[in-house]
């Protein structure tokens, strides 16, 4: 498990990052033209970047080591400090990244602010089990993508302790497994970097409360730091209250030749994510929920010991070891599978215009229909234990900077899914049948281990020119045994090996102006959940039905990026183009006309685009802007499973849920010595709906002409306002208004079966409309206000 880069220091920098692109000459010219316009604007004072000043020294490798100058890197990184994070004024980390970092968006699929689906260049870091992950996330060198599904639990990150954020782009092999589209590295504060006491308390709309507390001290080489994050939320949607709390403690000592530090993290949460709404229900009430409950409880315990030995001023050795235990328990009220089949068999029909089922089949099902429950109360239990060790050596030599390291990680996973018969209330809430027992549906015991060695070197080939070469060789093994219906299947184990190289060059073309190009490769191995649902002959339901575990190939991503960055004082401009090709991507496919499916390798997917960013400062005014163009598409012919239909795709078919255009603009005005006012505008274009990638509303019946429908979710623009008032040293009053215009918008869409047409449960022999295919959407949050007080001592 690769660890994260060293902590960046200073204020944040809005440096856009991107890879080189093939076949994008016209858009490259657009990028360069926009860069020149932004540069001219910066010189004339139209733009500013007071809140996001440049960071010159950054980390570039797994464990913290000897930092490098930003201009020597053959790619552009984005960074933010704890001071910049504090200016988020109540937003959580994922929301801050979506507002501030170029190329990042969030889909509010679950409806909970700490369960957002974050995307960067079309690659995901998500808490949703079964989602294809493509971003590696680290906390102080520990990879926090969970072993079961590579998911990221945003609620378990100690936000009050975070000191810096670094986003590295592309398939960088230095960050290890799952770094297909990028790596997000978080580093925490210490008693040395953040002495004193700090408290931030805020409250806002929908009964939202938040507290961030921290204390740091350093004396005689010893240092201690503690931070706590507390959050409570009534939820803006019905039945969507949630809460979380975590505590972070760091103890260490700095001596002449070496340092050590021990960190401990514990957290617990209960979050509710009520998911998507059918169009008809959404238009009536965007605060409604389709079915409920949908509750997730997470718990985490983590400890890490790291040591740094300074052999000389230019040579350093760092070692780290960690243990990490997490658990997840979920409760979901869903439509019962047998009842759904009963409705379908008796002619209510999931396919618009389809003929009724045969009368004999209907009568046979009717004979059982009275005893069928309409709902199922599904619960899951996941237990994960991980341990790992890493070591890294770094040195500076005349004209060279070298780094080498090794990592070893292992984990064990125990998962079980249970079902209990239930019925629905008039408000579509599932109520368990106390007379029915909870039954085990499926379980899996799995393990994974990975070992790797990596090296990187930067050579000052000529004055102002730096050549960087990196490589990582890794070996991973994933094993599991699955039980279905009480029958345990044979033990399965699969091994994966890969050598991932990277080569890039950066050239200082003029004062403050650098051009760069880089090519890199990384990989992702299948997770236990993917191997457990990979047999077309035994399909399963997402996200947790487990059937069998045939072999899946590892995903290999290759990224080429090229760009330029310019900096003069606090004025910055960055332009980058990139192209990433995934080979053997892992997607969920259909298994005939049922709602079941299986994971399978897809030959090729493509992510390409450009990122532009600029910032400047003039007197009391500051501004920063960014623009991203993303073309995420399938690169081969195939058939997708989308939950309800089979979708045929061809090279160039766009991947759903990803906007092609994203624009962000932030303005700040220091109205007085103690008062700062700010505004943020974020605009995204329309995006494709899952299940409508081919432009059809349903699978055509035999002899029926395909019926086309444009089910894309609408583009939207959101305005947020900020205020910061510092009446006395150490005191700050802050406020934020999100979605000022109370805009109705959607962040994700999927085609699904509405089993509650007209608000009533579908029944083949009852009144009301029949179940039908329709679009479901993730409603965006309405206008909200938050205000708080921060005190530093």
C-alpha atoms as one frame of an Amber mdcrd trajectory, in Angstrom:
protein
   0.000   0.000   0.000   1.704   3.139  -1.168   1.639   5.999   1.224   1.141
   9.619   0.441   3.311  12.505  -0.553   4.875  14.819   1.939   2.803  17.628
   3.318   2.625  20.767   1.284   3.208  23.957   3.209   1.799  27.420   2.882
  -1.452  28.506   1.285  -3.318  26.502  -1.324  -2.604  26.762  -5.026  -5.237
  26.395  -7.702  -2.890  24.777 -10.187  -4.846  22.818 -12.754  -3.414  19.416
 -13.593  -3.800  17.388 -16.698  -2.187  14.922 -19.072  -1.335  15.155 -22.692
  -3.917  14.205 -25.274  -3.871  12.490 -28.648  -6.164  13.678 -31.402  -6.991
  16.944 -29.628  -5.111  19.532 -31.674  -8.033  21.910 -31.922  -8.773  21.803
 -28.213  -5.083  22.194 -27.451  -5.164  25.463 -29.371  -8.253  26.472 -27.387
  -6.428  25.668 -24.152  -3.388  27.732 -25.077  -5.538  30.627 -26.213  -7.483
  30.575 -22.974  -4.242  30.466 -21.036  -2.935  33.543 -22.813  -6.197  35.391
 -22.226  -6.108  34.507 -18.536  -2.481  35.573 -18.317  -3.276  38.930 -19.883
  -6.198  39.305 -17.534  -3.951  38.561 -14.597  -1.452  41.195 -15.735  -4.176
  43.787 -16.141  -5.614  43.107 -12.715  -8.869  41.439 -13.721  -8.099  38.310
 -11.718  -6.507  37.610  -8.351  -5.645  34.726  -6.092  -5.342  36.037  -2.577
  -6.933  32.987  -1.008  -4.998  30.397  -3.032  -1.365  31.450  -3.123   1.260
  29.284  -4.805   3.149  26.536  -3.000   6.710  26.164  -4.303   7.842  23.095
  -2.357   5.763  19.919  -2.511   6.036  16.208  -1.800   5.954  13.821  -4.731
   6.169  10.272  -3.409   4.663   7.732  -1.025   5.990   8.553   2.444   7.039
  12.077   3.457  10.593  12.593   2.251  12.806  15.297   0.825  10.491  17.727
  -0.943  11.006  18.995  -4.463  10.412  22.257  -6.258   7.057  22.328  -7.990
   8.579  23.531 -11.251  10.631  20.332 -11.604   7.544  18.070 -11.677   6.438
  16.846 -15.136   2.780  17.250 -14.154   0.720  19.835 -12.297  -0.481  19.203
  -8.752  -3.161  21.004  -6.758  -2.690  21.758  -3.075  -4.522  23.332  -0.169
  -3.433  24.175   3.366  -5.373  24.067   6.620  -5.821  27.867   6.405  -7.560
  27.474   3.051  -9.688  24.599   4.333 -10.833  26.813   7.213 -12.177  29.322
   4.698 -14.622  26.657   3.479 -16.909  28.037   6.231 -18.632  24.828   7.242
 -18.305  22.748   4.067 -16.852  19.267   4.448 -13.771  18.053   2.572 -15.546
  16.601  -0.471 -17.635  19.761  -0.906 -14.533  21.957  -0.579 -12.704  19.957
  -3.246 -15.679  20.184  -5.600 -15.791  23.979  -5.203 -12.071  24.671  -5.346
 -10.100  22.032  -7.264 -10.030  21.910 -11.046 -11.555  18.764 -12.550 -13.403
  17.609  -9.406 -17.178  17.188  -9.158 -19.540  15.433  -6.755 -22.699  13.428
  -7.369 -25.153  13.636  -4.472 -26.337  10.067  -5.097 -27.045   9.199  -1.462
 -28.298  12.589  -0.282 -25.963  12.636   2.739 -23.193  15.294   2.708 -20.613
  12.768   3.952 -21.555  10.103   1.403 -20.885  12.034  -1.778 -19.593  10.318
  -4.897 -16.491  12.347  -5.825 -15.159  12.280  -9.387 -11.882  13.596 -10.795
 -11.400  13.471 -14.553 -14.254  10.983 -14.561 -12.626   8.606 -12.043 -14.357
   7.977  -8.725 -13.618   7.950  -5.013 -16.925   6.860  -3.547 -18.398   5.259
  -0.399 -20.868   3.286  -2.581 -20.057  -0.424  -2.610 -19.869  -1.801  -6.153
 -18.784   1.498  -7.725 -15.669   1.200  -9.871 -13.029   3.149  -7.963 -10.152
   4.920  -9.706  -8.630   7.345  -7.179  -6.325   6.300  -4.357  -6.732   8.231
  -1.085  -4.117   8.438   1.680  -4.000   9.809   5.218  -0.463  10.333   6.575
   0.824   7.602   4.279  -1.931   5.061   5.021  -4.157   4.111   2.117  -7.757
   4.574   3.277  -9.511   2.895   0.331 -11.196   0.054   2.224 -10.170  -3.523
   1.238 -13.754  -4.594   0.462 -14.551  -2.683  -2.713 -11.861   0.063  -2.506
 -14.543   2.440  -1.185 -13.663   5.694   0.599 -15.567   6.560   3.787 -15.411
  10.363   3.861 -17.048  10.378   7.307 -14.042   8.593   8.832 -11.500  11.268
   7.844 -10.434  13.573  10.753 -11.195  16.871   9.050 -10.292  18.972  12.107
  -6.774  17.505  11.994  -6.016  17.908   8.282  -3.072  20.213   7.610  -2.677
  19.882   3.852  -4.262  18.324   0.787  -2.420  17.320  -2.361  -4.051  16.050
  -5.552  -1.663  14.324  -7.962  -3.030  13.665 -11.452  -2.907  10.703 -13.759
  -1.778   7.089 -13.443   1.172   7.883 -11.181   2.855   4.573 -10.193   4.352
   6.104  -7.037   0.912   6.001  -5.396   0.324   2.294  -5.910  -2.855   0.361
  -6.586  -6.045   2.066  -7.760  -4.275   5.222  -8.968  -5.956   5.158 -12.364
  -6.997   8.793 -12.608  -5.208  10.391  -9.670  -4.246  10.269  -5.993  -5.507
  12.367  -3.090  -2.984  12.751  -0.265  -4.031  14.155   3.118  -1.516  15.039
   5.826  -2.388  15.937   9.398  -1.143  18.729  11.644   1.089  18.330  14.661
   1.931  20.202  17.852   4.860  21.766  15.983   2.923  23.014  12.960  -0.271
  23.949  14.827   0.426  24.953  18.450  -2.349  26.346  20.608  -6.076  25.808
  20.894  -8.631  26.202  18.096 -12.391  25.748  18.116 -14.866  26.215  15.272
 -18.591  25.918  16.053 -21.329  26.347  13.470 -25.007  25.723  12.887 -27.330
  26.099   9.983 -30.343  25.053   7.995 -31.957  21.647   8.436 -30.693  21.388
  12.025 -27.094  21.033  10.916 -24.505  21.369  13.696 -20.754  21.049  13.457
 -17.785  21.412  15.797 -14.073  21.179  15.098 -11.700  21.277  18.075  -7.908
  20.995  18.174  -5.007  21.556  20.550  -1.274  21.370  19.886   1.846  21.899
  21.974   5.610  21.413  21.564   8.399  21.553  24.149  11.945  20.180  24.402
  11.536  18.144  21.239   8.263  16.569  22.377   5.040  17.470  20.613   1.406
  16.513  20.998  -1.697  17.251  18.950  -5.347  16.268  19.364  -8.365  17.079
  17.212 -12.050  16.147  17.264 -14.741  16.508  14.611 -18.438  16.355  15.548
 -21.341  16.623  13.113 -25.115  16.350  13.365 -27.688  16.877  10.666 -31.481
  16.745  10.488 -31.182  16.309   6.728 -32.905  18.399   4.087 -34.705  15.312
   2.759 -37.257  13.298   4.701 -35.945  10.589   7.054 -32.332  11.663   6.463
 -30.891  12.690   9.826 -27.290  11.679  10.526 -24.376  12.154  12.875 -20.659
  11.412  13.168 -17.733  11.938  15.485 -14.032  11.190  15.324 -10.972  11.793
  17.489  -7.381  12.102  16.278  -4.288  12.111  18.554  -0.627  12.500  17.561
   2.352  12.183  19.921   5.957  12.491  18.810   9.486  13.624  19.469  12.026
  15.434  17.310  15.727  14.866  17.953  18.938  15.788  16.214  19.205  12.710
  13.993  15.747  11.228  13.996  12.052  11.824  14.687   9.191   9.528  15.596
   5.463   9.982  15.926   2.526   7.838  16.966  -0.939   8.662  15.647  -4.284
   7.191  16.639  -7.663   7.706  15.000 -11.106   6.563  16.064 -14.479   7.411
  14.586 -18.123   6.390  14.500 -21.044   7.528  12.369 -24.672   6.874  11.555
 -25.554   8.337   8.176 -28.704   8.086   6.101 -28.549   8.224   2.312 -31.978
   7.949   0.741 -30.826   7.685  -2.849 -32.564   8.499  -6.117 -36.131   9.637
  -6.781 -38.352   8.801  -9.786 -39.136  11.858 -11.914 -42.811  11.997 -10.941
 -42.081  11.988  -7.214 -39.165  14.391  -7.648 -41.322  16.950  -9.461 -43.912
  16.820  -6.681 -41.455  17.024  -3.773 -37.670  17.022  -4.101 -37.379  16.426
  -0.348 -39.172  13.088  -0.569 -37.570   9.641  -0.402 -38.472   6.649  -2.535
 -38.187   3.846   0.028 -36.589   3.901   3.445 -34.746   3.281   5.741 -31.311
   3.466   4.120 -28.885   3.686   7.004 -25.116   3.117   7.210 -23.126   2.839
  10.429 -19.336   3.040  10.202 -16.712   2.543  12.876 -12.942   2.910  12.545
  -9.907   2.314  14.756  -6.440   3.077  13.363  -2.913   3.428  14.781   0.320
   4.313  12.988   3.953   4.568  14.090   6.417   6.350  11.809  10.132   7.140
  12.198  12.450   9.354  10.184  16.251   9.021  10.242  18.334  11.881   8.858
  21.553  10.266   7.718  22.751  13.656   6.513  21.272  16.952   5.411  20.669
  15.417   1.981  19.788  11.828   2.904  16.726  10.590   4.775  15.127   7.259
   5.646  11.474   7.002   6.686   9.645   3.932   7.958   6.016   3.471   8.987
   3.741   0.695  10.221  -0.005   0.755  10.801  -3.003  -1.297  11.892  -6.527
  -0.412  10.745  -9.822  -2.017  11.767 -13.144  -0.899  10.355 -16.713  -2.112
  10.348 -19.810  -1.189   8.383 -23.413  -2.133   9.142 -26.279  -1.189   6.837
 -30.085  -1.375   6.957 -32.083  -0.973   3.722 -35.801  -1.250   3.084 -36.311
  -2.395  -0.518 -38.926  -3.891  -2.836 -39.001  -7.656  -2.308 -37.576  -9.559
  -5.301 -40.330 -12.169  -5.294 -43.026  -9.523  -5.160 -41.428  -7.681  -8.091
 -41.397 -10.938 -10.071 -45.030 -11.523  -9.096 -46.067  -8.119 -10.442 -44.108
  -8.717 -13.639 -45.509 -12.234 -14.180 -49.096 -11.064 -13.796 -48.887  -8.441
 -16.489 -48.256  -5.129 -14.759 -45.186  -5.130 -16.924 -41.761  -3.577 -16.567
 -41.481  -3.106 -20.327 -43.700  -0.307 -21.665 -46.170  -1.670 -24.195 -45.186
  -5.271 -23.535 -47.900  -7.961 -23.657 -49.249  -9.466 -20.427 -47.747 -12.692
 -19.175 -49.450 -15.981 -19.886 -52.641 -16.446 -17.808 -51.451 -19.794 -16.475
 -48.246 -18.231 -15.192 -50.262 -15.434 -13.620 -52.637 -17.853 -11.882 -49.687
 -19.897 -10.660 -48.087 -16.788  -9.227 -51.409 -15.541  -7.885 -51.698 -18.713
  -5.853 -48.595 -17.616  -4.031 -49.232 -13.896  -4.237 -51.249 -13.579  -1.059
 -48.348 -14.926   0.982 -45.709 -12.710  -0.615 -44.328  -9.741   1.284 -44.038
  -6.499  -0.638 -40.794  -5.397   1.016 -37.564  -6.840   2.281 -35.506  -5.489
   5.171 -31.948  -6.099   4.017 -29.039  -5.769   6.440 -25.311  -6.234   5.905
 -22.312  -6.589   8.180 -18.742  -5.941   7.021 -15.617  -6.401   9.161 -12.174
  -5.393   7.836  -8.729  -5.707   9.406  -5.621  -4.298   7.721  -1.937  -4.036
   8.576   0.990  -2.702   6.634   4.600  -1.577   6.629   6.546   0.774   4.364
  10.043   2.186   4.112  11.456   4.937   1.930  14.936   6.296   1.285  15.499
   9.678  -0.357  18.643  11.618  -1.203  19.875  14.683  -3.029  23.029  14.422
  -5.133  24.624  17.054  -7.395  22.183  17.286 -10.306  19.986  14.432  -9.056
  17.210  13.723  -6.594  16.573  10.035  -5.857  13.955   8.091  -3.949  13.279
   4.374  -3.429  10.947   2.431  -1.205   9.004  -0.735  -0.495   5.560  -1.483
   0.943   3.685  -4.519   2.188  -0.008  -4.584   3.107  -2.476  -7.282   4.008
  -6.135  -7.355   4.957  -8.930  -9.724   5.930 -12.621  -9.175   5.221 -15.736
 -10.853   6.607 -19.050  -9.927   5.004 -22.615 -11.161   5.511 -25.973 -10.150
   4.052 -29.320 -10.922   5.690 -32.912 -10.523   4.585 -36.172 -10.335   6.546
 -39.728 -10.211   5.209 -41.348  -6.779   5.523 -44.156  -4.592   4.286 -44.494
  -0.931   3.319 -46.174   1.831   5.262 -48.239   4.479   3.488 -45.083   6.650
   3.481 -43.092   3.916   1.650 -41.176   2.973   4.760 -40.265  -0.705   5.117
 -41.513  -2.320   8.338 -40.041  -5.689   9.264 -42.418  -8.593   9.891 -41.723
  -9.623  13.467 -43.138 -13.067  12.743 -40.424 -13.687  10.127 -36.859 -14.566
  10.970 -33.836 -12.788   9.618 -32.164 -15.175   7.161 -28.610 -15.254   5.877
 -28.596 -14.593   2.105 -24.881 -14.640   1.366 -21.525 -14.330   3.073 -17.876
 -14.124   2.107 -14.572 -14.386   3.914 -11.742 -12.863   1.943  -8.160 -11.733
   2.210  -5.792  -9.625   0.178  -2.124  -8.867   0.335   0.177  -6.773  -1.811
   3.890  -6.071  -1.889   5.695  -3.563  -4.051   8.970  -1.784  -4.604   9.336
   1.590  -6.291  11.996   4.074  -7.309  12.083   7.521  -8.836  14.808   9.883
  -9.886  14.922  13.467 -11.152  17.909  14.512 -13.240  18.774  18.145 -13.893
  19.665  17.375 -17.516  20.401  21.012 -18.430  19.859  24.409 -16.840  16.084
  24.735 -16.403  15.365  21.185 -17.648  14.474  18.216 -15.429  13.909  14.609
 -16.488  11.945  12.386 -14.064  11.703   8.594 -14.348   9.751   6.343 -11.979
   8.789   2.693 -11.744   6.884   0.448  -9.383   6.723  -3.348  -9.393   3.912
  -4.910  -7.405   2.501  -8.322  -6.620  -1.000  -8.752  -5.192  -3.119 -11.759
  -4.248  -6.876 -11.738  -3.599  -8.571 -14.792  -2.076 -12.110 -15.559  -0.902
 -14.591 -18.251  -0.062 -18.312 -17.606  -0.521 -21.404 -19.162   1.043 -24.835
 -19.031  -0.586 -27.880 -20.627   0.994 -25.650 -22.209   3.594 -23.497 -23.905
   0.933 -19.860 -22.800   1.017 -18.027 -22.770  -2.292 -14.414 -23.852  -2.811
 -11.642 -21.494  -1.761 -10.430 -19.319  -4.658  -7.195 -17.355  -4.898  -5.836
 -15.189  -7.736  -2.481 -13.471  -8.131  -1.578 -10.308 -10.065   1.786  -8.818
 -11.016   2.626  -5.592 -12.800   5.562  -3.295 -13.534   4.337   0.285 -13.935
   6.724   2.911 -15.384   6.539   6.680 -15.697   8.668   9.137 -17.647   8.354
  12.907 -17.857  10.207  16.129 -18.564   9.750  19.689 -17.295  11.433  22.705
 -18.888  11.623  26.261 -17.590  10.881  28.149 -20.807  11.129  31.600 -19.209
  10.893  33.439 -15.894   8.074  31.727 -13.987   6.998  29.747 -17.064   7.312
  25.955 -17.243   6.198  23.456 -19.881   5.935  19.737 -19.166   4.932  16.364
 -20.567   4.560  13.030 -18.793   3.558   9.435 -19.572   2.629   7.020 -16.773
   0.998   3.669 -16.090  -0.760   2.237 -13.039  -3.109  -0.653 -12.244  -6.010
  -1.814 -10.099  -6.655  -5.412  -9.102 -10.193  -6.796  -8.648 -11.664  -6.521
  -5.162 -13.439  -9.243  -3.209 -16.866  -7.825  -4.150 -15.985  -7.931  -7.857
 -14.548 -11.437  -7.787 -17.572 -12.548  -5.766 -19.952 -11.503  -8.536 -18.160
 -12.357 -11.767 -19.931 -15.435 -13.151 -22.462 -14.850 -15.996 -24.043 -18.225
 -15.176 -24.707 -17.132 -11.590 -25.591 -13.428 -11.732 -26.213 -11.389  -8.612
 -27.732  -8.109  -7.523 -25.752  -5.041  -6.674 -24.378  -4.016  -4.407 -24.017
  -7.064  -2.211 -25.315 -10.270  -3.812 -22.388 -12.709  -3.959 -22.494 -15.839
  -6.100 -19.097 -17.067  -7.293 -15.655 -15.746  -7.989 -14.235 -16.483 -11.459
 -11.042 -14.812 -12.561 -11.043 -11.137 -13.555  -8.129  -9.347 -15.193  -6.497
  -6.401 -13.503  -7.252  -2.929 -14.849  -4.291  -1.158 -16.454  -4.448   2.615
 -17.006  -2.033   4.601 -19.169  -2.011   8.396 -18.999  -0.262  10.954 -21.188
  -0.466  14.593 -20.154   1.152  17.803 -21.314   0.789  21.391 -20.297   2.248
  24.642 -19.123   2.185  26.679 -15.942   3.064  30.300 -15.363   3.568  32.129
 -12.099   4.503  35.669 -11.174   4.183  36.326  -7.463   0.664  35.276  -6.511
  -0.608  35.305 -10.094  -0.842  31.850 -11.665  -2.033  30.239 -14.889  -2.071
  26.524 -15.671  -3.234  24.715 -18.807  -3.119  20.945 -19.277  -4.421  18.370
 -21.725  -4.617  14.668 -20.856  -5.651  11.281 -22.164  -6.103   8.139 -20.049
  -6.860   4.726 -21.542  -8.115   1.927 -19.279  -7.559  -1.612 -20.501  -9.768
  -4.388 -19.081 -11.844  -1.949 -17.058 -14.183  -3.686 -14.602 -17.870  -2.902
 -15.210 -21.203  -4.408 -14.191 -22.901  -6.231 -17.097 -26.359  -7.619 -17.728
 -27.393 -11.263 -17.622 -30.318 -11.492 -20.055 -33.596  -9.681 -19.390 -33.473
  -9.997 -15.602 -32.473  -7.344 -13.103 -29.409  -9.420 -12.267 -25.890  -9.055
 -13.532 -22.223  -9.727 -12.988 -18.862  -7.966 -13.021 -16.780  -8.420 -16.145
 -13.778  -6.898 -17.835 -14.572  -4.303 -20.494 -11.921  -4.063 -23.199 -11.304
  -0.316 -23.171 -12.547   2.980 -21.743 -11.164   6.456 -22.408 -10.921   9.649
 -20.369  -9.505  12.697 -22.109  -9.866  16.429 -21.758  -8.299  19.682 -20.698
  -8.029  21.636 -17.458  -7.493  25.396 -17.240  -7.036  27.486 -14.122  -5.950
  31.017 -13.334  -5.700  33.233 -10.294  -4.492  36.707  -9.412  -4.637  39.379
  -6.717  -4.952  43.132  -7.030  -5.263  45.242  -3.890  -8.347  44.212  -1.894
  -9.635  41.995  -4.722  -8.843  38.374  -5.477 -10.165  35.969  -8.058  -9.609
  32.444  -9.277 -11.262  30.546 -12.068 -11.062  27.108 -13.617 -12.575  25.307
 -16.568 -12.583  21.578 -17.345 -13.585  19.799 -20.529 -14.033  16.037 -20.114
 -14.662  13.411 -22.763 -15.234  10.133 -20.901 -16.368   7.370 -23.214 -16.324
   3.654 -23.899 -13.607   2.583 -26.308 -15.029  -0.719 -27.529 -18.326  -2.372
 -28.396 -20.156  -4.101 -25.578 -23.320  -4.380 -23.523 -23.822  -2.684 -20.179
 -26.038  -3.680 -17.275 -27.759  -0.649 -15.828 -30.159  -2.153 -13.312 -33.114
  -2.542 -15.666 -31.954  -2.753 -19.282 -29.289  -3.932 -21.627 -27.500  -0.994
 -23.228 -25.388  -1.518 -26.325 -22.386   0.798 -26.459 -19.801   1.464 -29.149
 -16.521   3.378 -29.260 -17.356   6.974 -28.411 -20.485   6.285 -26.335 -20.296
   8.656 -23.377 -20.078   7.334 -19.831 -23.091   8.407 -17.781 -22.984  10.685
 -14.767 -20.090  12.885 -15.895 -20.576  16.478 -17.137 -18.579  17.444 -20.189
 -18.072  21.080 -19.125 -17.366  22.442 -15.633 -16.687  26.096 -14.812 -15.764
  27.529 -11.398 -15.266  31.171 -10.433 -14.451  32.570  -6.993 -14.208  36.261
  -6.065 -13.066  37.811  -2.782 -13.222  41.392  -1.620 -11.497  42.605   1.526
 -14.064  45.285   2.281 -12.315  46.351   5.500  -9.351  45.264   7.535 -11.538
  42.817   9.471 -14.203  41.998   6.852 -13.911  39.780   3.778 -16.800  39.023
   1.428 -16.728  36.255  -1.155 -18.802  34.684  -3.895 -18.433  31.356  -5.690
 -20.088  30.272  -8.933 -20.008  26.644 -10.069 -21.604  25.635 -13.368 -21.782
  22.199 -14.988 -23.279  21.064 -18.285 -25.861  18.324 -18.754 -24.789  14.731
 -18.193 -25.880  11.357 -19.480 -28.259   9.128 -17.526 -27.273   5.600 -16.622
 -29.415   3.235 -18.677 -29.881   5.809 -21.429 -26.339   5.821 -22.823 -27.665
   4.528 -26.161 -30.434   7.150 -26.309 -33.231   4.572 -25.858 -35.855   4.632
 -23.133 -36.331   0.833 -23.010 -35.172  -2.397 -24.605 -37.260  -2.843 -27.774
 -39.542  -5.863 -28.069 -39.201  -8.189 -31.066 -40.359  -6.362 -34.165 -40.719
  -3.080 -32.294 -38.891   0.024 -33.479 -36.475   1.474 -30.912 -37.984   4.370
 -28.986 -35.555   7.186 -28.493 -35.599   9.497 -25.497 -33.223  12.140 -24.214
 -33.091  11.497 -20.474 -30.014  13.562 -19.664 -29.979  15.499 -16.404 -29.981
  19.254 -16.906 -26.963  21.465 -16.588 -27.047  23.998 -13.785 -25.199  26.895
 -12.160 -25.029  27.419  -8.391 -24.047  30.568  -6.524 -22.666  30.594  -2.980
 -21.825  33.601  -0.772 -19.268  33.780   2.049 -18.503  36.213   4.871 -15.588
  36.393   7.309 -15.384  38.984  10.078 -12.444  39.146  12.523 -13.271  41.722
  15.211 -10.314  40.803  17.440  -7.109  38.785  16.969  -7.962  35.103  17.305
 -11.722  35.579  16.810 -13.622  35.050  13.581 -17.293  35.089  12.662 -18.070
  33.281   9.416 -21.156  32.544   7.352 -22.011  30.800   4.101 -25.125  30.698
   1.917 -25.271  27.812  -0.560 -27.516  27.668  -3.619 -28.506  31.295  -3.153
 -31.201  31.159  -5.841 -32.657  27.931  -4.384 -32.111  26.331  -7.768 -33.740
  22.941  -8.418 -31.061  20.740  -9.970 -29.988  17.111 -10.296 -26.489  15.636
 -10.006 -27.061  12.095 -11.314 -29.664  10.113 -13.240 -30.466   6.437 -13.830
 -33.234   4.527 -15.573 -35.163   2.345 -13.133 -38.502   0.690 -12.411 -40.953
   2.828 -10.453 -42.844   0.383  -8.238 -44.845   3.265  -6.721 -46.554   4.860
  -9.746 -48.789   7.671  -8.619 -47.483   7.174  -5.079 -49.139   3.735  -4.708
 -47.436   0.344  -4.708 -47.858  -1.379  -8.078 -50.147  -4.429  -8.090 -51.299
  -6.395 -11.130 -54.830  -6.706  -9.720 -55.176  -3.475  -7.809 -56.064   0.052
  -8.714 -53.549   2.551  -9.991 -50.919   2.545 -12.704 -48.602  -0.314 -13.587
 -44.933  -0.388 -12.706 -42.950   1.189 -15.498 -39.473   2.239 -16.537 -38.722
   5.839 -15.695 -35.819   8.130 -14.924 -34.593   8.381 -11.333 -32.515  11.393
 -10.276 -30.312  12.502  -7.384 -31.833  15.805  -6.213 -29.410  18.574  -5.335
 -29.584  20.365  -1.996 -31.770  23.493  -1.780 -30.816  26.883  -0.339 -29.038
  26.562   2.996 -27.442  28.962   5.453 -24.667  28.200   7.940 -22.931  30.520
  10.400 -20.367  29.984  13.085 -17.600  31.215  15.354 -13.902  30.297  15.253
 -11.481  30.990  18.084  -7.694  30.507  18.057  -5.508  30.870  21.112
